[in-house]
């Protein structure tokens, strides 16, 4: 007796990844796998949107200053260099810590673009969100702000748009007058936002003798916040060695009090007496940088005193992001 030929179901045409439309999470995936979209092609898209990127500015020129402008500095700007040059009709692209009404970006009347850095971002990748905002700002009508939205999961990141060899030189401002070319003739909404922002801004100065160190003034005492590029564990060991040896201060009355953890980098913080200004810590900071380089190069196990110092520094570490 001849064997019966097994019955087979007609195969549905298979779609490539580039052809997969977005459907409801619980609907069958259009690729024909038979699984729900959220368990098939929707999984990668959802993960790309929600997965936290711990060092979103890694690979950009001035990564430490990007972190400082995102988390520590009230009013600052930095000119950005695009990988493919400036599009026609756009004289400049400028990164700004904050924009009026917390706009993500602004295309000015003259065509120039301001990109806001300290806004809330809808995904776990700040770089991708900022890149999406920047791209939309480049094509926005002059004189209009760019509104927030969720960036496409497969969209470019800042690292794809900015020139990796371009300079990144933050300019710290006393206030937010850089928002408008003529503050005296600004609209009432912008003027009110400008007044509120200026009132809340903490006086801040970027040191010139070392990289990514920012002095700031508060009512009770001043501080130095220094964003450092070194791996966290190695840096904490080095700071502990210096602290145990009495070499972690920046002069009389100053004290290393702990550190922030921000966007994958560590930010040591010093308390300074209220009379110590930014220019007063330029030389001590440069001298500390030399001591730190030596401590970073040490590879001997930490002593008991150094381990205690490290424990104290770790206990006083605050995560900003």
C-alpha positions as CSV (number, residue, x, y, z in Angstrom):
1,X,0.0,0.0,0.0
2,X,1.4,3.3,-1.0
3,X,2.2,5.7,1.8
4,X,-0.1,8.7,2.2
5,X,1.7,11.9,1.5
6,X,1.6,14.0,4.6
7,X,-0.6,17.1,4.4
8,X,1.2,20.4,4.7
9,X,-0.1,23.8,5.4
10,X,0.7,26.5,2.9
11,X,3.6,28.6,4.1
12,X,2.9,32.2,4.6
13,X,5.4,34.5,2.8
14,X,8.2,35.5,5.1
15,X,8.9,39.2,5.4
16,X,12.3,40.7,6.0
17,X,13.0,42.9,9.0
18,X,12.8,46.0,7.0
19,X,9.3,45.1,5.9
20,X,7.8,44.4,9.3
21,X,5.1,46.9,10.1
22,X,4.4,47.9,13.7
23,X,1.1,46.4,15.0
24,X,-0.5,45.9,18.3
25,X,1.6,44.2,20.9
26,X,-0.9,41.3,21.3
27,X,-1.6,40.9,17.6
28,X,0.0,38.2,15.5
29,X,3.4,39.3,14.1
30,X,3.2,40.1,10.4
31,X,6.3,38.1,9.7
32,X,4.3,34.9,9.8
33,X,6.0,33.3,12.7
34,X,2.7,32.6,14.5
35,X,3.8,34.4,17.6
36,X,2.5,37.7,19.0
37,X,4.2,40.8,17.8
38,X,5.5,41.6,21.3
39,X,7.2,38.2,21.5
40,X,8.7,38.4,18.1
41,X,9.8,41.4,16.1
42,X,8.3,43.8,18.7
43,X,10.7,42.5,21.3
44,X,13.8,44.1,19.8
45,X,12.1,47.4,19.2
46,X,10.8,47.6,22.7
47,X,14.1,46.7,24.2
48,X,15.9,49.3,22.1
49,X,13.6,52.0,23.3
50,X,13.6,51.1,27.0
51,X,17.1,49.7,27.6
52,X,19.1,52.1,29.7
53,X,22.4,53.2,28.1
54,X,24.7,53.9,31.1
55,X,27.2,56.0,29.2
56,X,25.1,57.7,26.5
57,X,27.9,60.3,25.7
58,X,30.7,57.8,25.4
59,X,32.7,58.3,22.2
60,X,31.7,62.0,21.8
61,X,34.4,64.7,22.1
62,X,34.3,66.0,25.7
63,X,32.3,63.2,27.2
64,X,33.0,64.5,30.7
65,X,31.8,68.0,29.8
66,X,28.6,66.5,28.3
67,X,27.9,64.9,31.7
68,X,28.6,68.2,33.5
69,X,26.3,70.2,31.3
70,X,23.6,67.6,31.6
71,X,23.7,67.3,35.4
72,X,25.7,70.1,37.1
73,X,25.9,73.3,35.2
74,X,22.9,75.6,35.0
75,X,23.7,77.9,32.1
76,X,26.1,76.9,29.4
77,X,26.4,76.5,25.6
78,X,28.8,74.6,23.3
79,X,29.0,74.8,19.5
80,X,28.4,71.4,17.8
81,X,30.2,70.3,14.7
82,X,28.1,68.0,12.4
83,X,29.7,65.1,10.7
84,X,28.3,66.1,7.3
85,X,28.6,69.8,7.8
86,X,25.9,72.4,8.3
87,X,22.9,72.1,6.0
88,X,22.0,75.1,3.8
89,X,20.3,77.8,5.7
90,X,21.6,76.8,9.1
91,X,24.5,79.0,10.3
92,X,25.2,77.2,13.5
93,X,24.1,74.4,15.8
94,X,24.6,75.1,19.5
95,X,24.1,72.8,22.5
96,X,22.4,74.6,25.5
97,X,21.8,73.3,29.0
98,X,18.3,74.6,29.1
99,X,15.9,76.4,26.7
100,X,12.9,78.5,27.3
101,X,9.8,76.6,28.5
102,X,12.0,73.5,28.5
103,X,11.8,73.2,24.7
104,X,13.8,70.2,23.5
105,X,15.2,72.4,20.6
106,X,14.6,75.7,18.9
107,X,15.1,76.8,15.3
108,X,15.7,80.5,15.5
109,X,14.5,83.1,13.1
110,X,18.0,83.3,11.5
111,X,17.9,79.5,10.9
112,X,20.4,78.6,13.7
113,X,19.6,75.7,16.0
114,X,19.7,75.5,19.8
115,X,19.5,71.9,21.2
116,X,18.5,71.6,24.9
117,X,20.4,69.0,27.0
118,X,18.7,69.0,30.4
119,X,15.2,67.9,29.2
120,X,13.5,64.6,30.3
121,X,14.0,62.0,27.6
122,X,11.4,59.3,26.8
123,X,13.8,56.4,26.3
124,X,16.8,54.9,28.1
125,X,19.2,56.3,25.5
126,X,19.7,60.1,25.9
127,X,22.0,60.1,22.9
128,X,19.3,58.7,20.6
129,X,16.6,61.0,21.9
130,X,18.9,64.1,21.4
131,X,19.8,63.0,17.9
132,X,16.2,62.6,16.9
133,X,15.5,66.1,18.3
134,X,18.5,67.6,16.5
135,X,17.4,66.0,13.2
136,X,13.9,67.5,13.5
137,X,15.3,70.9,14.5
138,X,17.4,71.0,11.3
139,X,14.3,70.8,9.2
140,X,12.0,72.8,11.4
141,X,10.6,76.1,10.2
142,X,12.7,79.1,11.4
143,X,11.3,80.7,14.5
144,X,9.7,77.5,15.8
145,X,10.5,75.2,18.8
146,X,10.7,71.4,18.4
147,X,8.4,69.4,20.6
148,X,9.3,66.2,22.5
149,X,8.5,62.8,21.1
150,X,9.7,59.2,21.4
151,X,12.6,58.6,19.1
152,X,12.5,55.7,16.7
153,X,14.2,52.7,18.1
154,X,16.4,52.3,15.1
155,X,17.2,56.0,14.7
156,X,20.7,57.5,14.8
157,X,22.5,58.6,17.9
158,X,24.6,61.7,18.5
159,X,27.7,59.7,17.8
160,X,26.3,59.1,14.3
161,X,25.6,62.8,13.6
162,X,28.5,64.7,15.3
163,X,32.0,65.0,14.0
164,X,34.2,62.8,16.4
165,X,37.1,65.2,15.8
166,X,35.1,68.3,16.3
167,X,35.9,70.5,19.3
168,X,33.6,70.6,22.3
169,X,34.3,73.7,24.3
170,X,31.6,74.7,26.8
171,X,31.0,78.3,27.6
172,X,29.5,78.9,31.1
173,X,27.1,81.9,31.3
174,X,26.0,84.0,34.3
175,X,22.4,83.7,33.1
176,X,20.2,82.6,30.2
177,X,20.3,85.7,28.0
178,X,21.8,83.5,25.3
179,X,18.3,82.3,24.7
180,X,17.3,85.3,22.7
181,X,19.3,87.7,20.5
182,X,17.5,90.7,22.0
183,X,16.3,89.9,25.6
184,X,14.6,93.3,26.0
185,X,12.2,92.6,23.2
186,X,11.5,89.0,24.0
187,X,7.9,87.8,24.2
188,X,6.2,87.9,27.7
189,X,6.4,84.1,28.0
190,X,10.1,83.9,27.1
191,X,10.8,86.9,29.4
192,X,9.0,85.3,32.3
193,X,10.8,82.0,31.7
194,X,14.1,83.8,31.5
195,X,13.5,85.6,34.8
196,X,12.7,82.4,36.6
197,X,15.7,80.6,35.2
198,X,18.1,83.4,36.1
199,X,16.8,83.5,39.6
200,X,17.4,79.8,40.1
201,X,20.8,79.6,38.5
202,X,23.7,78.8,40.8
203,X,26.9,80.8,40.0
204,X,29.2,78.4,38.2
205,X,32.7,78.7,36.7
206,X,34.6,76.2,34.6
207,X,38.3,75.8,35.7
208,X,40.8,76.4,32.9
209,X,43.8,74.5,34.2
210,X,42.2,71.0,34.4
211,X,39.5,69.3,32.3
212,X,35.8,69.2,33.3
213,X,36.1,70.7,36.8
214,X,33.4,73.2,37.8
215,X,33.4,75.6,40.7
216,X,30.0,76.6,42.1
217,X,28.7,79.0,44.8
218,X,25.9,78.2,47.2
219,X,24.7,80.2,50.2
220,X,26.5,78.3,52.9
221,X,29.7,77.0,51.1
222,X,31.2,76.6,47.7
223,X,32.0,73.4,45.9
224,X,34.2,71.9,43.2
225,X,32.6,69.2,41.1
226,X,35.0,67.4,38.8
227,X,33.8,64.9,36.2
228,X,36.5,62.3,35.6
229,X,36.8,59.8,32.8
230,X,38.6,57.0,34.8
231,X,36.9,53.6,35.5
232,X,34.9,54.0,38.7
233,X,36.6,51.2,40.8
234,X,40.1,52.4,39.8
235,X,39.2,56.0,40.6
236,X,37.7,55.2,44.0
237,X,40.9,53.2,44.8
238,X,43.1,56.1,43.8
239,X,41.0,58.6,45.8
240,X,41.1,56.3,48.8
241,X,44.9,56.2,48.6
242,X,45.1,60.0,48.5
243,X,42.5,60.4,51.3
244,X,44.3,58.0,53.6
245,X,47.6,59.8,53.0
246,X,46.1,63.2,53.6
247,X,46.4,64.3,50.0
248,X,42.8,64.5,48.8
249,X,42.1,68.1,49.8
250,X,42.5,71.2,47.6
251,X,44.0,73.4,50.4
252,X,43.2,74.7,53.8
253,X,39.5,74.4,54.7
254,X,38.7,72.2,51.7
255,X,37.5,68.6,51.9
256,X,36.7,65.8,49.6
257,X,33.2,64.9,50.7
258,X,32.1,62.2,48.3
259,X,31.1,61.8,44.7
260,X,28.3,61.7,42.2
261,X,27.7,58.9,39.7
262,X,26.3,60.3,36.5
263,X,25.9,58.6,33.1
264,X,28.6,56.1,33.7
265,X,31.2,58.5,35.1
266,X,32.3,59.5,38.6
267,X,32.2,63.1,39.8
268,X,34.2,63.8,43.0
269,X,33.0,66.7,45.0
270,X,34.9,69.0,47.3
271,X,33.5,71.4,49.9
272,X,35.2,74.8,49.8
273,X,35.0,77.7,52.2
274,X,32.7,80.5,51.0
275,X,35.6,82.8,50.5
276,X,37.4,80.4,48.1
277,X,36.7,81.5,44.5
278,X,37.2,79.6,41.3
279,X,40.6,81.2,40.6
280,X,41.8,80.2,44.1
281,X,41.5,76.5,43.3
282,X,43.1,76.5,39.8
283,X,46.6,75.8,41.2
284,X,45.5,73.3,43.9
285,X,43.4,71.4,41.3
286,X,46.3,71.1,38.9
287,X,48.5,69.8,41.8
288,X,45.8,67.3,42.8
289,X,45.6,66.1,39.2
290,X,49.3,65.2,39.4
291,X,48.8,63.4,42.7
292,X,45.8,61.5,41.3
293,X,47.8,60.4,38.2
294,X,50.3,58.8,40.6
295,X,47.6,57.1,42.6
296,X,45.9,55.8,39.5
297,X,49.1,54.2,38.4
298,X,49.6,52.3,41.8
299,X,48.6,48.6,41.7
300,X,49.5,47.5,45.3
301,X,46.5,46.2,47.4
302,X,44.8,48.8,49.5
303,X,46.0,49.1,53.1
304,X,43.6,48.9,56.0
305,X,43.5,52.7,56.2
306,X,42.9,53.0,52.5
307,X,40.1,50.4,52.6
308,X,38.4,52.4,55.3
309,X,38.8,55.6,53.3
310,X,37.3,53.9,50.3
311,X,34.4,52.7,52.3
312,X,33.7,56.2,53.5
313,X,33.8,57.5,49.9
314,X,31.5,54.8,48.6
315,X,29.0,55.5,51.4
316,X,28.9,59.1,50.3
317,X,28.3,58.4,46.7
318,X,25.1,59.6,45.1
319,X,23.8,58.4,41.8
320,X,22.3,61.1,39.6
321,X,21.5,59.0,36.6
